[in-house]
Amino acid sequence: MGRRAVLLIIDGFGIGAMKDVPEVRPQDQGANTLLTVWDQYPELSLPSLASLGLWSAAGLKAPRGSHRLSGSSYGRCALAHEGADTYMGHQELMGTRPFPASRQLMRDVGPAVLAALHAAGLDACYAPGLESAVLVEGQVVVADNMEADPGQNINVTGSLDFIPFERLVAIGKIVRSAVQVSRVIVVGGRGYDREGILRHAVRRGGQQGIDTPGLGVYDENYMVRHLGLGVDVQQQVPTILNAAGFAVVLLGKAADVVECEGAALRPMV
């Protein structure tokens, strides 16, 4: 077998909060998923991860019977991106140095988004019945993301029954050029139309967005593209390795959030 590297990303399985949490994200003080799970299940051993140094990285004494592989090493990440963001976390692990993002709601950046869309020659206006969401080409809704922290992301939502996903992505890139949020998320699915999207509009505080789980996008027809602030895939390990002739396979969530032309993709959403 030739040389091989495996990067296993276990979302939500943290080993402790970072030092700046009290100042920048006080709601996460004391967060430590590994310790919380271990408190509930003291028989937890995780032998493969333990052999690579998981318990040492977490600053905990390894359970009885755990063994470290000779030559293995461990460390802890000090993440540079703001907030808890799986997409930017993946990008950072791939080699991106994140740009400082801004918290922006569509009520504030709507005029800039409209101006960028109009400059690109697209038909765009505020969506009927909504004060800040934008309707593009009569089919696509640009609105606040309602699943992350307020102002962190903006969604571009459309139906693949009426618009190709590549066209959705092109619209998303125009929106991306007009805003400084952490990411613009392009979401496509089937079985609904523009009216269906707008019927699932929700308000929360100053946010206006689409309830995408309620819309039913997360099924076998789901397609997504995350457009991160300052993400250059040419500087990321998968693209570099692929260009050097190494086979790259992206499994699970990595296939949805890591971009690598020529990689084998196994989304398994």
Residue frames as qw, qx, qy, qz and C-alpha x, y, z in Angstrom:
[[0.000, 0.889, 0.459, 0.000, 0.00, 0.00, 0.00],
 [0.402, 0.505, -0.025, 0.763, 1.30, 3.44, -0.89],
 [0.153, -0.067, -0.437, 0.884, 1.51, 6.42, 1.41],
 [0.255, -0.617, -0.612, -0.424, -1.86, 7.48, 2.74],
 [0.027, 0.031, -0.459, 0.887, -3.16, 10.16, 5.09],
 [0.264, -0.586, -0.732, -0.227, -6.61, 10.10, 6.68],
 [0.052, -0.151, 0.291, -0.943, -8.16, 13.22, 8.20],
 [0.280, -0.496, -0.821, -0.048, -11.16, 12.25, 10.36],
 [0.119, -0.244, 0.142, -0.952, -13.38, 15.19, 11.29],
 [0.259, -0.459, -0.842, 0.112, -15.92, 14.39, 14.03],
 [0.108, -0.530, -0.135, -0.830, -18.23, 17.38, 14.11],
 [0.581, -0.621, -0.071, -0.521, -19.29, 18.47, 17.57],
 [0.903, -0.293, -0.245, 0.196, -16.84, 16.21, 19.40],
 [0.152, 0.838, -0.285, 0.440, -14.81, 18.94, 21.06],
 [0.760, -0.158, -0.478, 0.411, -12.15, 18.49, 23.71],
 [0.398, -0.559, -0.325, 0.651, -12.50, 21.83, 25.46],
 [0.201, 0.949, 0.240, 0.016, -13.26, 25.50, 24.89],
 [0.584, 0.429, -0.089, 0.683, -10.59, 27.91, 23.68],
 [0.403, -0.272, -0.405, 0.774, -9.07, 30.52, 25.98],
 [0.043, -0.021, -0.080, -0.996, -10.89, 33.48, 24.40],
 [0.226, -0.463, -0.812, -0.276, -14.36, 31.97, 24.83],
 [0.207, -0.614, -0.558, 0.518, -15.31, 34.13, 27.88],
 [0.021, -0.477, 0.071, 0.876, -14.80, 37.26, 25.77],
 [0.225, 0.226, -0.551, -0.771, -16.00, 36.24, 22.30],
 [0.604, -0.153, -0.632, -0.460, -18.51, 33.43, 22.91],
 [0.250, -0.347, 0.649, -0.629, -19.53, 33.31, 26.59],
 [0.848, -0.037, 0.060, -0.525, -22.36, 30.86, 25.93],
 [0.880, 0.246, -0.406, 0.020, -19.72, 28.18, 25.24],
 [0.104, -0.651, 0.632, -0.408, -17.78, 28.53, 28.48],
 [0.564, -0.278, 0.714, -0.307, -16.93, 25.14, 29.91],
 [0.863, 0.352, -0.101, -0.349, -17.78, 23.29, 26.70],
 [0.048, -0.484, 0.871, 0.070, -16.04, 19.90, 26.55],
 [0.831, 0.080, -0.234, -0.498, -17.98, 17.21, 24.71],
 [0.628, 0.222, -0.732, 0.139, -15.46, 14.45, 25.39],
 [0.046, 0.149, -0.722, 0.674, -15.48, 15.10, 29.13],
 [0.590, -0.019, 0.180, -0.786, -19.28, 15.39, 29.21],
 [0.835, 0.126, -0.425, -0.325, -19.72, 12.06, 27.41],
 [0.494, 0.228, -0.767, 0.341, -17.08, 10.38, 29.59],
 [0.243, -0.185, 0.556, -0.773, -18.85, 11.59, 32.75],
 [0.770, 0.051, 0.078, -0.632, -22.02, 9.85, 31.56],
 [0.972, 0.178, -0.137, -0.064, -20.28, 6.75, 30.20],
 [0.343, -0.786, 0.514, 0.027, -17.15, 6.12, 32.31],
 [0.819, -0.052, 0.548, 0.165, -16.55, 2.84, 30.48],
 [0.565, 0.821, -0.029, -0.082, -15.79, 4.83, 27.30],
 [0.735, -0.369, 0.362, 0.438, -12.45, 3.71, 25.86],
 [0.498, 0.849, -0.068, -0.162, -12.25, 4.73, 22.16],
 [0.809, -0.327, 0.332, 0.359, -9.16, 2.53, 21.66],
 [0.658, 0.450, 0.278, 0.536, -8.22, 3.70, 18.15],
 [0.061, 0.899, 0.027, 0.432, -8.44, 7.41, 18.98],
 [0.639, -0.748, 0.177, 0.033, -6.77, 6.78, 22.34],
 [0.854, -0.065, 0.257, 0.447, -3.86, 5.09, 20.58],
 [0.468, 0.599, 0.181, 0.624, -3.34, 8.27, 18.53],
 [0.331, 0.020, -0.335, 0.882, -3.28, 10.52, 21.60],
 [0.250, -0.658, -0.447, -0.552, -6.87, 11.72, 22.07],
 [0.602, -0.708, -0.352, 0.113, -6.81, 11.65, 25.86],
 [0.578, -0.260, -0.035, 0.773, -3.42, 13.35, 26.02],
 [0.140, 0.369, 0.314, 0.864, -4.61, 16.09, 23.66],
 [0.406, -0.695, -0.405, -0.434, -7.63, 16.61, 25.89],
 [0.021, -0.543, 0.522, -0.658, -5.44, 16.85, 29.01],
 [0.819, -0.311, 0.131, -0.464, -7.16, 13.82, 30.55],
 [0.323, -0.391, 0.861, -0.035, -5.84, 10.58, 31.95],
 [0.522, 0.157, -0.678, -0.493, -6.47, 7.78, 29.48],
 [0.867, -0.250, 0.075, -0.424, -8.85, 5.01, 30.62],
 [0.559, -0.416, 0.717, 0.009, -7.29, 1.86, 31.99],
 [0.741, 0.197, 0.625, 0.145, -6.14, -0.44, 29.20],
 [0.482, 0.872, 0.032, -0.085, -5.57, 2.36, 26.64],
 [0.730, -0.235, 0.324, 0.554, -2.31, 2.19, 24.72],
 [0.215, 0.859, -0.165, -0.435, -0.50, 4.84, 22.67],
 [0.872, 0.432, 0.077, 0.216, 1.01, 3.92, 19.31],
 [0.592, -0.437, 0.191, 0.650, 4.75, 4.41, 19.23],
 [0.319, 0.050, 0.414, 0.851, 5.64, 7.45, 17.16],
 [0.014, -0.751, -0.590, -0.296, 2.14, 8.96, 17.34],
 [0.204, -0.021, -0.214, 0.955, 1.79, 12.64, 18.13],
 [0.070, -0.740, -0.669, -0.014, -1.07, 14.91, 19.14],
 [0.173, 0.016, -0.073, 0.982, -2.01, 18.57, 19.40],
 [0.122, 0.688, 0.620, -0.356, -4.88, 21.00, 19.86],
 [0.288, 0.547, 0.399, 0.678, -6.24, 23.49, 17.32],
 [0.057, -0.540, -0.294, 0.786, -6.51, 27.18, 18.14],
 [0.387, 0.596, 0.628, 0.317, -9.11, 28.04, 15.51],
 [0.214, -0.114, 0.080, 0.967, -8.89, 31.43, 13.82],
 [0.177, -0.420, -0.545, -0.704, -12.46, 31.80, 12.51],
 [0.283, -0.176, 0.377, -0.864, -15.16, 33.46, 14.55],
 [0.746, -0.051, 0.121, -0.653, -17.97, 31.55, 16.18],
 [0.561, -0.080, 0.823, -0.032, -18.93, 27.90, 15.88],
 [0.612, 0.589, -0.154, -0.505, -19.00, 27.25, 12.14],
 [0.848, -0.043, 0.515, 0.119, -18.54, 23.75, 10.74],
 [0.690, 0.691, 0.119, 0.179, -17.88, 25.07, 7.24],
 [0.144, 0.898, -0.354, 0.218, -15.09, 27.46, 8.23],
 [0.657, -0.525, 0.538, -0.053, -13.69, 24.82, 10.57],
 [0.882, 0.232, 0.371, 0.174, -13.33, 22.44, 7.64],
 [0.508, 0.825, -0.050, 0.243, -11.74, 25.15, 5.49],
 [0.224, -0.856, 0.440, -0.153, -9.23, 25.98, 8.20],
 [0.790, -0.281, 0.543, 0.049, -8.27, 22.32, 8.61],
 [0.805, 0.472, 0.281, 0.223, -7.71, 22.17, 4.83],
 [0.621, -0.002, 0.096, 0.778, -5.29, 25.11, 4.98],
 [0.069, 0.770, 0.292, 0.563, -7.32, 28.32, 4.73],
 [0.287, -0.183, -0.420, 0.841, -6.39, 31.26, 6.91],
 [0.042, 0.751, 0.656, 0.067, -9.80, 32.88, 7.50],
 [0.101, 0.428, 0.050, 0.897, -10.49, 36.55, 6.84],
 [0.076, 0.225, 0.609, -0.757, -12.22, 38.47, 9.65],
 [0.066, -0.490, -0.750, -0.440, -15.94, 38.17, 8.89],
 [0.206, -0.116, 0.213, -0.948, -18.67, 40.65, 9.78],
 [0.167, 0.423, 0.851, -0.261, -22.09, 39.94, 11.27],
 [0.199, 0.138, -0.263, -0.934, -24.53, 41.25, 8.67],
 [0.420, 0.423, 0.749, -0.290, -28.28, 40.86, 8.30],
 [0.322, 0.418, 0.636, 0.563, -30.12, 41.25, 5.02],
 [0.044, -0.916, -0.391, 0.077, -31.97, 44.26, 6.42],
 [0.299, -0.799, 0.201, 0.481, -28.57, 46.02, 6.41],
 [0.284, -0.358, 0.665, 0.590, -26.94, 44.63, 3.24],
 [0.546, 0.538, 0.639, -0.061, -30.05, 44.21, 1.09],
 [0.338, 0.897, -0.025, -0.284, -29.34, 47.38, -0.95],
 [0.104, -0.655, 0.684, 0.303, -25.76, 46.24, -1.66],
 [0.487, 0.061, 0.866, 0.097, -27.00, 42.78, -2.69],
 [0.511, 0.722, 0.437, -0.166, -29.61, 44.29, -5.00],
 [0.172, 0.879, -0.290, -0.337, -27.03, 46.62, -6.54],
 [0.262, -0.428, 0.821, 0.270, -24.64, 43.70, -7.24],
 [0.515, 0.317, 0.796, 0.021, -27.40, 41.61, -8.81],
 [0.417, 0.848, 0.222, -0.241, -28.60, 44.52, -10.97],
 [0.003, -0.785, 0.504, 0.360, -25.02, 45.25, -12.05],
 [0.330, -0.178, 0.897, 0.233, -24.82, 41.63, -13.23],
 [0.341, 0.067, -0.542, -0.766, -27.94, 42.17, -15.35],
 [0.188, -0.263, -0.944, 0.066, -30.29, 40.10, -13.18],
 [0.414, -0.555, -0.300, -0.656, -33.90, 40.85, -12.31],
 [0.448, -0.187, -0.712, 0.507, -33.98, 41.33, -8.53],
 [0.309, -0.576, -0.058, -0.755, -36.36, 42.97, -6.06],
 [0.265, -0.228, 0.724, -0.595, -37.49, 42.57, -2.48],
 [0.148, -0.180, -0.961, -0.146, -39.56, 39.42, -2.06],
 [0.424, -0.481, -0.342, -0.687, -43.34, 39.89, -1.76],
 [0.728, -0.596, -0.262, -0.217, -44.43, 40.22, 1.84],
 [0.792, -0.333, -0.140, 0.492, -40.87, 40.42, 3.17],
 [0.046, -0.989, 0.025, 0.138, -38.97, 43.57, 4.07],
 [0.225, -0.773, 0.542, 0.238, -35.40, 42.35, 3.63],
 [0.678, -0.002, 0.699, 0.226, -35.35, 39.09, 1.62],
 [0.227, 0.561, -0.400, -0.689, -34.51, 39.48, -2.08],
 [0.802, 0.327, 0.491, -0.097, -36.17, 37.64, -4.97],
 [0.087, -0.545, 0.593, 0.586, -33.92, 36.96, -7.98],
 [0.203, 0.136, -0.788, -0.565, -35.16, 36.06, -11.47],
 [0.681, -0.169, -0.149, -0.697, -38.59, 35.39, -9.97],
 [0.884, -0.062, -0.452, -0.101, -37.41, 32.09, -8.45],
 [0.674, 0.055, -0.505, 0.537, -34.48, 32.44, -6.04],
 [0.420, -0.872, -0.147, -0.204, -34.72, 33.85, -2.51],
 [0.497, 0.327, -0.448, 0.667, -31.74, 35.52, -0.82],
 [0.541, -0.725, -0.120, -0.409, -32.34, 35.82, 2.91],
 [0.258, -0.647, 0.619, -0.361, -30.83, 35.48, 6.37],
 [0.555, 0.065, -0.828, 0.042, -29.70, 32.01, 7.41],
 [0.613, -0.540, 0.045, -0.575, -31.91, 30.89, 10.31],
 [0.949, -0.171, -0.261, 0.047, -29.84, 27.91, 11.50],
 [0.644, 0.112, -0.314, 0.689, -26.60, 29.64, 12.59],
 [0.266, -0.525, -0.341, 0.733, -25.88, 32.60, 14.84],
 [0.292, 0.885, 0.335, -0.140, -27.66, 35.78, 13.63],
 [0.181, 0.936, -0.222, -0.204, -25.75, 37.58, 10.90],
 [0.544, -0.448, 0.651, 0.281, -23.21, 34.80, 10.40],
 [0.312, 0.044, 0.814, 0.489, -24.49, 33.47, 7.06],
 [0.498, 0.399, -0.008, -0.770, -26.81, 34.33, 4.18],
 [0.554, 0.143, 0.817, 0.073, -28.77, 31.69, 2.24],
 [0.366, 0.342, -0.426, -0.754, -29.54, 31.59, -1.47],
 [0.470, 0.119, 0.845, -0.224, -32.48, 29.18, -1.86],
 [0.492, 0.339, -0.359, -0.717, -34.05, 27.87, -5.07],
 [0.844, 0.105, 0.462, -0.251, -35.89, 24.90, -6.54],
 [0.234, -0.331, 0.779, 0.479, -33.99, 22.62, -8.90],
 [0.452, 0.507, 0.734, 0.013, -37.35, 21.98, -10.60],
 [0.293, 0.919, 0.257, -0.063, -37.11, 25.50, -12.04],
 [0.152, 0.923, -0.353, 0.021, -33.44, 26.51, -12.05],
 [0.860, 0.210, -0.387, 0.257, -30.22, 24.51, -12.56],
 [0.699, -0.628, -0.119, 0.322, -27.93, 24.27, -9.57],
 [0.597, 0.068, 0.127, 0.789, -25.06, 25.85, -11.53],
 [0.010, 0.664, 0.264, 0.700, -27.25, 28.91, -12.07],
 [0.591, -0.771, -0.228, -0.066, -28.03, 29.03, -8.34],
 [0.743, -0.332, -0.008, 0.581, -24.31, 28.94, -7.58],
 [0.383, 0.381, 0.204, 0.816, -23.67, 31.78, -10.04],
 [0.279, -0.795, -0.229, -0.488, -26.24, 33.90, -8.22],
 [0.753, -0.611, -0.148, 0.195, -24.67, 32.93, -4.91],
 [0.672, -0.016, 0.039, 0.739, -21.27, 34.14, -6.09],
 [0.084, 0.620, 0.184, 0.759, -22.73, 37.55, -6.94],
 [0.569, -0.769, -0.177, -0.232, -24.25, 37.76, -3.45],
 [0.830, -0.312, -0.100, 0.452, -20.90, 36.65, -2.01],
 [0.489, 0.320, 0.058, 0.809, -19.18, 39.59, -3.70],
 [0.149, -0.680, -0.164, -0.699, -21.51, 42.05, -1.97],
 [0.687, -0.673, -0.040, -0.272, -21.36, 40.88, 1.66],
 [0.193, 0.594, -0.688, 0.370, -18.77, 40.20, 4.38],
 [0.837, -0.340, 0.221, -0.368, -20.56, 37.41, 6.27],
 [0.497, -0.429, 0.749, 0.087, -18.65, 34.21, 7.03],
 [0.218, 0.006, 0.880, 0.421, -20.37, 32.33, 4.20],
 [0.591, 0.240, -0.108, -0.762, -23.09, 32.46, 1.60],
 [0.397, -0.020, 0.916, -0.054, -24.89, 29.11, 1.42],
 [0.476, 0.203, -0.462, -0.721, -26.48, 28.06, -1.89],
 [0.415, 0.044, 0.849, -0.324, -29.30, 25.58, -1.24],
 [0.501, 0.179, -0.479, -0.698, -31.23, 23.63, -3.88],
 [0.355, 0.057, 0.902, -0.241, -33.85, 20.90, -3.73],
 [0.232, -0.138, -0.712, -0.649, -36.95, 19.60, -5.47],
 [0.242, -0.479, -0.843, 0.034, -40.67, 19.35, -4.82],
 [0.102, -0.757, -0.394, 0.511, -41.37, 23.02, -4.11],
 [0.396, 0.652, 0.296, 0.574, -41.69, 26.29, -6.03],
 [0.170, 0.381, -0.189, 0.889, -41.20, 29.98, -5.27],
 [0.546, -0.538, -0.104, -0.634, -44.49, 30.18, -3.37],
 [0.886, -0.303, -0.342, 0.085, -43.42, 27.18, -1.31],
 [0.563, 0.139, -0.321, 0.749, -40.16, 28.87, -0.40],
 [0.091, -0.420, 0.090, -0.898, -41.91, 32.09, 0.60],
 [0.718, -0.492, -0.292, -0.396, -44.52, 30.21, 2.66],
 [0.844, -0.292, -0.310, 0.325, -41.65, 28.98, 4.83],
 [0.240, 0.584, -0.222, 0.743, -40.35, 32.47, 5.55],
 [0.608, -0.613, -0.453, 0.223, -39.79, 33.06, 9.27],
 [0.062, 0.803, -0.182, 0.564, -38.85, 36.05, 11.39],
 [0.760, -0.455, -0.336, 0.319, -36.71, 36.05, 14.52],
 [0.384, -0.612, -0.016, 0.692, -35.62, 39.33, 16.02],
 [0.210, 0.737, -0.205, -0.609, -34.20, 41.34, 13.16],
 [0.198, -0.217, 0.864, 0.408, -33.74, 38.28, 10.95],
 [0.758, 0.377, 0.123, -0.517, -35.85, 37.18, 8.01],
 [0.031, 0.419, -0.862, -0.284, -35.09, 33.86, 6.39],
 [0.765, 0.056, -0.442, -0.465, -36.38, 30.55, 5.12],
 [0.697, -0.340, 0.571, -0.271, -37.07, 27.58, 7.38],
 [0.418, 0.455, -0.712, -0.333, -35.12, 25.15, 5.19],
 [0.089, -0.032, 0.981, -0.172, -35.84, 22.03, 7.31],
 [0.455, 0.424, 0.551, -0.557, -39.53, 22.89, 7.16],
 [0.491, 0.578, -0.307, -0.575, -39.27, 23.43, 3.41],
 [0.940, 0.044, 0.330, -0.076, -37.99, 19.86, 3.13],
 [0.449, 0.781, -0.421, -0.105, -34.70, 20.48, 1.34],
 [0.193, -0.562, 0.799, -0.098, -32.71, 17.91, 3.33],
 [0.897, 0.118, 0.374, -0.203, -33.56, 14.80, 1.33],
 [0.762, 0.004, 0.500, 0.412, -31.98, 12.82, -1.52],
 [0.467, 0.741, 0.299, 0.380, -32.38, 15.82, -3.88],
 [0.329, -0.912, 0.000, 0.245, -30.48, 18.21, -1.61],
 [0.696, 0.380, 0.000, 0.610, -27.62, 20.14, -3.22],
 [0.343, -0.918, -0.071, 0.186, -25.49, 22.73, -1.42],
 [0.644, 0.402, -0.114, 0.640, -22.48, 24.93, -2.07],
 [0.454, -0.802, -0.182, 0.342, -20.83, 26.94, 0.69],
 [0.478, 0.673, -0.008, 0.564, -19.08, 30.13, -0.42],
 [0.622, -0.607, -0.256, 0.424, -16.74, 31.16, 2.37],
 [0.047, 0.994, -0.094, -0.005, -15.13, 34.54, 2.94],
 [0.052, -0.808, 0.584, 0.055, -11.53, 34.43, 1.78],
 [0.824, -0.112, 0.555, 0.015, -11.55, 30.72, 0.93],
 [0.410, 0.674, -0.514, -0.338, -9.03, 29.92, -1.83],
 [0.972, -0.049, 0.201, -0.110, -9.19, 26.23, -2.68],
 [0.708, 0.594, -0.310, 0.224, -5.91, 26.50, -4.60],
 [0.044, 0.620, -0.606, 0.497, -4.17, 26.92, -1.25],
 [0.776, -0.319, 0.325, -0.437, -5.85, 23.92, 0.37],
 [0.370, -0.389, 0.841, 0.065, -4.31, 20.49, 0.91],
 [0.713, 0.307, 0.625, -0.085, -6.86, 18.43, -1.11],
 [0.558, 0.821, 0.022, -0.117, -6.40, 20.59, -4.23],
 [0.007, -0.794, 0.601, 0.093, -2.61, 20.65, -3.83],
 [0.512, -0.228, 0.828, 0.007, -2.41, 16.87, -3.41],
 [0.718, 0.502, 0.467, -0.123, -4.83, 16.22, -6.27],
 [0.420, 0.873, -0.204, -0.136, -2.75, 18.44, -8.57],
 [0.129, -0.660, 0.739, 0.039, 0.34, 16.48, -7.52],
 [0.547, 0.212, -0.752, -0.301, -1.25, 13.23, -8.68],
 [0.043, -0.014, 0.900, -0.433, -2.51, 11.83, -5.37],
 [0.322, -0.454, -0.730, -0.395, -6.02, 10.37, -5.22],
 [0.130, -0.083, 0.443, -0.883, -8.31, 12.45, -3.00],
 [0.336, -0.437, -0.795, -0.254, -11.58, 11.08, -1.60],
 [0.191, -0.199, 0.325, -0.905, -14.02, 13.26, 0.34],
 [0.322, -0.328, -0.886, -0.054, -16.58, 11.41, 2.45],
 [0.246, -0.637, -0.645, 0.345, -19.67, 12.57, 4.33],
 [0.016, -0.933, -0.231, 0.277, -19.93, 16.25, 5.20],
 [0.369, -0.513, 0.402, 0.663, -16.47, 16.93, 3.74],
 [0.347, 0.273, 0.714, 0.543, -17.89, 16.17, 0.29],
 [0.049, 0.852, 0.507, 0.119, -20.44, 18.96, 0.80],
 [0.217, -0.963, -0.042, 0.156, -18.22, 21.64, 2.34],
 [0.445, -0.541, 0.483, 0.525, -14.71, 20.99, 0.94],
 [0.653, 0.717, -0.003, -0.243, -14.20, 21.95, -2.71],
 [0.380, -0.490, 0.692, 0.369, -11.67, 19.93, -4.71],
 [0.705, 0.525, -0.191, -0.437, -12.04, 19.58, -8.46],
 [0.566, 0.420, -0.706, -0.066, -11.22, 16.03, -9.48],
 [0.208, -0.251, 0.827, -0.458, -11.76, 14.48, -6.04],
 [0.373, -0.269, -0.855, -0.242, -14.02, 11.46, -5.60],
 [0.327, -0.264, 0.264, -0.868, -17.11, 12.60, -3.68],
 [0.400, -0.307, -0.863, -0.031, -19.24, 10.47, -1.37],
 [0.221, -0.479, 0.103, -0.843, -21.65, 12.96, 0.28],
 [0.428, -0.257, -0.850, 0.170, -23.82, 10.46, 2.23],
 [0.226, -0.269, 0.208, -0.913, -26.05, 13.28, 3.57]]
